[in-house]
Amino acid sequence: MSLKIAADSFPNPQLKMENLVVVREYDQERDKVAVEELERRCEVGQQGMPSLVTDLMGDPICRVRNFPSHVMLVAEFGEGREIVGVIRGCVKTVTRGKKTSSVFPVYVKLAYVLGLRVSLTHRRLGIGTKLVQHLEEWCKQNGAEYAYMATDYNNEPSINLFTRKCEYVKFRNPTVLVHPVHAHYKPLDSGIAIVRVPSQLAESIYRRVFISSEFFPKDIELILNNKLNLGTFMAMPKKSLPKWDPKTGILPPSFAILSAWNTKEVFKLQVKGVSPLTYACCVGSRMLDSLMPWLRLPSIPNVFRHFGVYFLYGLHMEGKGASRLMKSLCAFAHNMARDDVGCGAVVAEVGQRDPVREAIPHWRKFSWAEDLWCIKKLTTAMQEANESCGPSDWIKSPSSSSVIFVDPRDF
């Protein structure tokens, strides 16, 4: 009897803590300063380990503003209504591959979850879980059938939160390829022509070549016409250029294509916490390069101060010698970044089995072989049965393509 009375007298402390948390939509005038401070405190990496610090440019909601349907939520704690958590999300329509019996892709409404931060002093109180749940509810109200998130393969706290507490499953493992921008221009192959592709033609090409891929956005035209898009470029043998008429819509026998996205206007990065030896080696490479520029050493740019990156997307190649064409395109993109003061790297993310992966120049020490995308089904069986595509589950269906289209707005 005494034990029962004691248990009734002391309610679950975790439940009490959760009752002190209020999740609401972000308000720029009220929350901007507090959210920026929260994210600065949360960017500190593990003690003694290097960390990549993200500095958002402008308002904290800028990471999702380029999506037509987006939201940002904050978590307040206690009577003082201190902001202790933040999360962002958006809803878009993307391909999940295509049925073998159809020439048309299958589209689904997909939510993307990003930017989850919880104050270091308020972790393990269920705040992160509550933010994810509220965001999922918003996504469902906006028609999302699935939700996914991306994280570093070694980020155990984030993986555990989503897979154990929020019922996400590990889904895809794209590869992130990074090439630092150094002081010298990369030589371009004299036998290759590189042309800028108008956005309308680029849209037509992309819808054709990515018809079987996963995660290709239905609103690709909005991406190609966004102010952050630096253009779409195609490489082909020079001998093919006089014969190619873009008005016909017929592609050259051999070509490579990509688009470039300027993330500098959204966020900048900074490396912190490296060892003195690593720092000295990086500085030394630049000093040696400046003293002997004729050697054209690929020196490491100053990543210890804020720098931007160009993100390459829509990478595709076809025909004889296509790998050589793609390498020339990537060199062209590097030279574009070289002319942009403060741009420290060119980055691409592709599927592990995508043939284009082997043709993208990168530095292994700066790249990582496995990014991790986790996914969750938001619709019920009854809701899905009412959809035109019938009852099927993207998560359980085998992938119809080795190609993953990485939306630059997600990066």
N, C-alpha and C positions, 0 to 999 in steps of 0.2 A: 504493500500500500504506500509506504513512504517513498519508494522508488518511483511509483507512478506519479505521485504528487510533484516530486522534484522535476520529472521530465516535463510535466505540463506547465510548470512554473518558469521554465527556461526555454523559450521558443528557439527554433533553429537560427543560429547567428548568421548563417549564410543567407537565409530567407530575409532576415531583418536588414542585412546589407543591401540586398537586391531591391528592397522596398524604398531605400534611400536614393536609388538611381532613377533618373527621369531621362528618357531618350526623346529627342525632338529634332525637328529640322533645323539646319544651320541658318543663322541670320547674320549676314555680313556685318552690319553695323554693330551688333552686340558681341559677336563671337570672333571676329577676325584676329584680333591681337592675342586672345587667349588660346586659340587653336594653333597659331603660329608658334607660340611659346611651348605648347604641349608637344608639337612635332619636333621642335629643336631638342627638347629633353629626351624624346623617345629615340632619336637617331644615334645615340651613343651605342657603340658596339661593345662586344665582350671585352673585359679588361685584358690588356696586353695583345689584343687582336686588332688588325686593321679593319676599318669600317668605311663604308661608302655613304657619305652624308648627302641627302637630297635637300636642296633649297628651292622651294617653289617660287616661281616668279609671279608676282601679283597676288590675287586673292586665292586662298586655299582651295576653293572649289574649281580652280582652273584645270585640274587634272581630268575632270569629267565634263567640262563645259562644252566640249566639241561634240558631244552626243546630244541628239535632239531630246532624248528622255533620260534625265539624270537627277540625282539627289545626293545630298550630303547630310548626314545625321551626326549629332553630338550627344554625348552622355553627360548629364549633370549629377553631381553627388552632394548629398547633405543639405542642410538648411542654407548654407552659403551659396548653393548652386554653382560650385566649382566645376568647370569643364574638365573631365578626366578621361574622355574617350572621344574618338571620331572615326567615322567610316564613310566611304563613298561608294556609289554604285550607279549603274546605268543599265538600260535595256535596249537591245538592238536585235535585228533579224539577220541570221546568218545561215549558211549551208551546213548540213550535217552529212554531206556527201550526196550521193544519188542512188536511186534504186537501179539495179542492173537491167530491169525491164523498161526503164524510162530514159529519155534523153534529157530530162529536166532535173535540176537539183531539188532536193528536199530542204525546205527552209523551216527553221524553228525560231521562236522568240527566246533570246538568251540574255540573262543578266550577268554582268561582270562586276565582281566585288573587289574593291581595292582600297588601299590607304587606311587599313585598320590600325589605329594607334590607341593604346591605353597607358595612362600615366604610370610610371614606375612605382609610385607609392600606392597605387590602387589596383594592382594586379591580383589575380587569384580570388577575385570577388564576384566573378561571373559577369563582369561588365562587357568583356569582349563578346561573350556568347549572346548577351542581351542585344548588343548593337547588331550582330549578324542576324538575329531573329527578326528584329524590327526592319532591317533592310530587306530581308527576304519577303516579308509581308508587303512592303511597298512594291517590290518587284512583281509579286504575284498579282497585286491589284493593277499593275500596268501590263499584264498579259504574259509575263515570262513563264516559259515552260521548264527551263533549266537555269541554274546559276553556276558560275565557275569562278575560280580564283587562281592566281599564279603566285608562286613563291620560290625562293631558293630551295634546292633539294636538301640542303643541310639545315634549314630553318625549322628545327623540331618543335618549338613552342607554337608556331603558326600552323604547322601540319597537324599537330595533336589537337589543337582547338577545332579545326575544320573537320578532320576525319573522325575524331572520337566524340566530340561534343555536338557538332553540327551535322553529322552524318553525310559528309562529302566523301567521295571515293577518288583515289588516284586514277587519272584518266590518260593524260598525254605527257610526253617528256621531250619537248623541243630543245634544240641546241642554241645557245647564245654565242655568237661569234663576234669578237671585238678586235678592231684594228686601230691602234693609236695613230693619231695624226702627227707626223713629224715635220721637220722644217723643209724637206725637199719634195718637189713634185715627183710623182711616179711617172715613169715613161709610158707612153701609150703606143700600142702596136700600129705601125704605119699602114698596115694592110686592112685595118678595121675602121669603119665609119661609125660615128656615134651621132645620133640625131635625137632631137627633142620631140616627143610625141604629144600632140594636142590632147587635152583632157578628155574630149569626147571620143577620140580614137582609142585612147588608153582604156577608157571604160569598156568599150566594145571588146578590146583584146582581152582584158582581164576577165570579163564575164565568160568569154569563150574558153580560155586556158585553165581557169580555176573552177569549171563547172562541177568537177568531181571532188574538189577539195573540201576540207572541213574548215569552219569558222570564217568563210568568205562573207563579208558584209553586203547585205542587199543594197545599202545606201552608199556604195562605192563612189558614186558621183559626188557626194558631199565631201568625201575625203580628198578626192583628186582636185576639187575646187576650193579646198580650205586654204587659208592664207599661210598655214604652216607647211603646206606641201610645196616642195622646192621644184617639182617637175617630175615627169616620167621620161625615161631615156631608153633608147633601143640601140643595140650594137649589131652590126651585120658586116659581112665582108664587103670591102669597097666595090668589088666587081658586081655585087648585087644591087648596089644603090641606084644606078641608072634604070634598072629594070623594075624597081619597086615603086608602085603607085599607091600611096596610102588611101586614096579615095575609093579604090576597089574593095578594100577590106581584106584582100588576100595577103597573108603574111609571107615574108621571105622564106626560102627553104631552110636557111640557118639564121638564127637570131637569138639574142638575149635581151631581156627587158627588166627594168626595176624602177621604182619610185623612191624619192628621198623626202624625209620628213624632218623638219627642224625642231628638235625638242628644246632648243635654247630658250625659246619664247615661253615655255611652260615650266621647266625646272632646270637647275644646274646641279652638278655633282662635285664632290670633293672627297679625296681619300685622306683619312686620318688614322693615326695609331700605328703606322708602319715602324719597323725597327730603324735605328740610326744607320745601320749598314745599308738597308734597302734605300733609304732616303739619299744617302751619299752616292750610291750607284746610279740612281736616277739623275741626280744633279750632275754627276761626273759625265754621264753620256751626253748631256746637252753641252757641257763645257768643251768636251773633246770634239763634238760636232762643230761648234763655233770656231774652234782653233784650226780645224782641218776640214773645211766644208767640201773640198774636192773629193773626199772619201765617200760622201753621201751616206753617212752613217744613219741608220734608222733610230735616232735618239728618242728617248721617252719624253713626251710633253710634260709640262708641270701640272700633274694631277693633284698636287697638294694645295692648290687654290681652286676656286670655282671654275668649272669648265662645262661646256655644252657638248652634245653629241648629235650627229646625224643618224637617224634610224632608216635603214634600207628595208623596203617591203615590196611585195609583189614581184619577188625574184623568180624568174622563169627562163628556161633556155630550151631550144630545140635545134635539131639538125647536126650536120657534120661540123666538128670544131666548136661546138656550142660552149664548152668549158672555157676555151680561150677567149671567146666573146664575153662571157660573164666576168672573167678576171679583168678584162679591159674596162668593162663598165664599172667595176668596183674601184679600179684605179682612178677612173674619171671622177667618181664620187669622192674619193680621198682628196683629189686635187681641188674639188669644190670646197671641201671642208678646210683644206689648207689655206684657202683665200679668205676664210671666215674667221676673223680674230676671236679667240676664245673657244673655238671648237677643238676638243681634245681627242675625240674618237669617232670612228664610224662603226655602227653596230647593226647586226642583222640577227634575226631569230627565225629558224626554219625547223621543219620536222627532221627527226633523226634519220629517216629513210628517204628523205627528199634528195634526188640526184644532184640538185643545185648546191647542196651542202659542201661537197668536195671542191667546188670551184670558187668558193668565197675565201679570199685571203684573210687571215686572222692570226693573232698571236695566241698561242695556246695558254700561256701563263695568265692572260687577261680574260680568256674565254672560259665558259663552263659547259661541259658536255650535256648536262641534264638540268633543265629548268623543270619545275613540276606544276602541272595544271590539275586541279581537283575540281570535280563537278558533282552537282546534286540535282535530282529531279524534283521540281516544285509542284507539278500537276499531279492530281490523283488519277487512278485508273479510269474512273468514270469521266473525268474531264478529257482525258486523252482519247477515249473511245469516240468522243464527239468531234474530234478533229478530223479534217479531211484525209489525213494520211493514215488514219486507223490506229489501232492499238499497237504500238511498237516503242521500244526503249532505245534511245541513242546510246546510252551507257552500256547496254548489254549487246548491242549490235556490233559486229566486226567492222573495223574501219574500211571504207570503200576506197581509200586513197592514202598514199604515203605523204601527201602534201597538206600542210597546215598553213592557212593564210593568217598571218599575225597582223592584226589591226594596229596601225601606228598610234591610234588614240589610246590603246591599252598600255602602251609602253611607258 
